[in-house]
Amino acid sequence: MNNKPNQKEKSMSQRIVFLDFVRVIACFMVIMVHSCEFFFIDGSEIGIRSLSDGWCVSVIDSAFRCSVPLFVMISAMNIRLSMVLCPLQY
């Protein structure tokens, strides 16, 4: 039996777990941004009813707008690290 780790196992052992956690948080932030959008659409039951509601929704929406660039940058970093740690062989 071959006990030598292959390239995929080697790259998984050198994985930065913190980046995976930040990606999960970024996904949650994207969901929150899309949830806040309904407060800006004034339908029959949905809408901003008071100034404090509007302020709260605007703060949450503005704070979480960095989620998509954050997710893209971390995904690109993971791809780049995987290319460095485990280069393609033809």
N, C-alpha and C positions, 0 to 999 in steps of 0.2 A: 504494500500500500504506500501511496505517496503522501507523506506528512507535510510536504512543503506547501505553504499557502499560495494560492493562485493570485493573479492580479486583482481580481474583484474583492477577495477577502482582505488583501493588504490595504486596498483603498478604503474599505469599510472600517477597518481597525483604526485608520487615521482620520476618520470623519470628525468634523467639528459639530458636536451635538447642539451647542448653543445656537448655531445658525438654523438648525431645524426648529428649535423652540421659537426663534424670532419669526420664522416663516409661518408658523401656526398662529402666532399673535397677529401677524400682518393679514392672514386670512380672516381672522375674527374682525379686524378693523375694517376690512372691505365689506363684510356683512353689515357692520354698524353704519357705514357710510350709506349703503343702499337702503337700510332701514330708516335712516333719517330723511331720505329724499321724499318719502310719502307725507311728511309734515309740511313740505313746501307745496305740495299739490293739494289745493283746497277743493276736495270733493264734497259729497253730502255729509260725510262723517269724519273726514280726515282734514286736518289743517291746524295752523297755529292760532290758538284762541286768545292768547294773552302775550304781553311783552316778555314776561319771564319765560314762557314756553319757547318763544322765538329765540331768546338769548341762549337758553340751554341747548336747543337744537343746533344753533349756529356754532356754539363752542365745541360741541361734540363733533359735528360735521367738519369743522375746520381742523380740529386736533387730529382726526383720523384720516385726513386727505393724503398724508404721506405714505399710506399703506401700500398703494400700488407701486410707486417707485422703490420703496423699501423691499417689497417682494421681488421685483425684477432684479434689483442689485444683488440681493442675497442668492437668487437663483443663478445669476451669471457668475457669481463668485464660486458657488458650488460646482458649476460646470467647469470653470477654469481650474479649480483645484483638482477635480477628477482628471482633467487632461494632463496636468502636471504629474500627479501621482501615478496615474495609469495611462500612459500614452497609447494611442492606437498603433497596433502592429499589423502590417499587411503581409 
